[in-house]
Structure formats: C-alpha cells, structure tokens
C-alpha cells in the first residue's frame, strides 16, 4: 500500500516572480511529488499544494475552503475512500473533486466513475485554463441534482440527514439503556455463573471510513476464543476451498457457551453496542463493524465501498440473510455495498421495523 507523504503545512509556497498568470480562484492540489508545483502556481498562484491526503486534511480544516479539489497522485483506493468519508464527516463533501487522468490507469478510471468517488476526471496538463469553469459546472450540477432528488423523492439530504440520524441514535440508545437495565443485570449474572472470564467481550473493529474503535458485546464464548480461530479455520462456512475467506463463522461453534448460544440466537449479546452508538462509534442501522483481520481483506477496489456506510447494530444484511448458512462472501459484501450506496432515513426506518422478526435465528451460525 502506498502511503502519502506528509510535510509541514505551508512548507510549499508559491514563487510569484515566476507566475505568468494571476487567478483569483483558490484550488487545492493534492500531489505526492513537488515536481508539478511550479506548473500549478503558474496558472493558479492563490491555490494550495498538499503532498498527500494527510496534509490536505490539515489545510481544509485551517484555511479558506477551495473551490475545487484536484487529486494528482497514483490511485490508492483505500486512501481515497477514507478521504471521501472524512470529507463527508467534516461536512466538506460539497467541494467538487476531480482526478488527473494522467495519474490513473484505464481500469482506475472505470472504477472511480462506477463508485462515484470523484465528480470528474480530466487531463490536467491540457485543461488548466478550464478548471474554474469545471468547478462552477460541477457545483451547479450537484445543486440541481440534490434539489431534484429532494423534490422528487422527499429524502432529507446532506448534513440535515446526518444530524437527524445522529439525534435519533442518541435518543434510541439512551432510552434503550435505561429501559433494559434489568435485562443487563440478569444477563451479567448468568454469564458469570456459567463460565470464568470477563463479562464483556471487547475487540477492535473497523467501521465507517475504516475507523478503528473498541466494540462491546456480552461474552458468549469461552475465554481466549479468538486464539482458536486458526485451529477451526477448516470449519469456516465462508471458506471457498482456497484457505482464504473475508469472514469467519462456524456452524455449531464449539467455543460458544450454553448461555452464549441463547444470547446469540436472541441477539441479546448485542445490547452493549448501545454504548458504542451513544459514543458515536456506531449507528443503530448500518453495516456490521468488522474484526480487523476481516476488514483488511476488503480494502480492494472491488469491496472497499462497503466502508462508506456507518457501522450499525442492525442493517440490510441482518434482515435479508441472517441465519442462512449458505450465504457466500459475495452475497454478504454486496448487501453491505447496496446499503452504503442507497442509505436514507426512509430506508433505515424500514430496516429497523423489520429487525425484530430477524432477531430469532433458525440455525446456529
């Protein structure tokens, strides 16, 4: 994986004496090399240069917002998805983003358009003069598209939607924790009586934008169950026969305790995740947060899009496929990507309403 080089902010400054054209437009050029810096400033000497996404984030948080983001580095799909998610989470997703065609391979171009990760792809060296028009056109197009969708479908878009969903998450998780406190106590006693070990299972998980956080559940397995994964890999229902799989799950898992089996089948083991929701690590509805060993297998161009959605307690996968042992890697990931692409308030409410009927599993997987 290529890592973008980060340098001290504002360490690259324009040489105005060499500028042949002065523009009022303020753009942000993201590049991994300083080679093109004089050319950038020759055309737009009020703009900023960031040598990678890390420095670009610093500039975006501390300076006047640019009219256009121009990415001129070899494609690293993982870093681009993470950057796009970061823009959204910081309410900067209204800034048009274009990619320099010269920095891409043919298959990269198709993938970027397919996943809608950029607004446009241009041959930068041939189109410097057109960048101001490109920025205005994209902004106008995105505004008209957003207005049309709001008028036609009644969906709440952008920041308003995020605020409403977050307020909903806080309200529901807070009320649920208070009302279910007696259930928490009963489960805690049962878990401690049956087996030795901690009351809660906690592990690092990857959520939206590959954000890593500590994930909580009631312990349903024997102590040190994670250390036995390699011993049981042959029983993995997601195995494709090559020894490699994106997910790990076993039918009639021998590591699960009797109380743990009941908690899993009734989904009561998920209750501590309400605290994750309250903290902001997760949402009530979203894609399942993955263990790191699973998440690292999904950072490819084909699958990374599922991380554009927040981590959730329940989601499209749970109501469509939960408890079905025959589900393949591809089916599960495609459900996650489908949710990420089509997430809306209306859709989240539909998933939430269907969740209770999916809580009781029919098979021990």
Secondary structure as UniProt FT lines:
FT   TURN            9..10
FT   HELIX           16..18
FT   STRAND          27..31
FT   TURN            35..36
FT   HELIX           37..43
FT   TURN            45..46
FT   STRAND          48..50
FT   HELIX           53..62
FT   STRAND          68..72
FT   HELIX           77..89
FT   TURN            90..91
FT   TURN            93..94
FT   STRAND          96..100
FT   HELIX           101..103
FT   HELIX           106..115
FT   STRAND          120..122
FT   HELIX           124..126
FT   HELIX           128..130
FT   HELIX           131..153
FT   HELIX           158..179
FT   HELIX           181..194
FT   STRAND          200..206
FT   HELIX           208..210
FT   STRAND          212..218
FT   TURN            223..224
FT   HELIX           225..228
FT   HELIX           230..235
FT   TURN            237..238
FT   TURN            251..252
FT   TURN            254..255
FT   HELIX           258..266
FT   HELIX           268..270
FT   TURN            271..272
FT   HELIX           273..279
FT   STRAND          283..285
FT   STRAND          290..291
FT   HELIX           292..295
FT   HELIX           296..298
FT   TURN            301..303
FT   HELIX           304..308
FT   STRAND          311..314
FT   HELIX           316..321
FT   TURN            322..323
FT   TURN            325..326
FT   HELIX           329..342
FT   HELIX           345..358
//
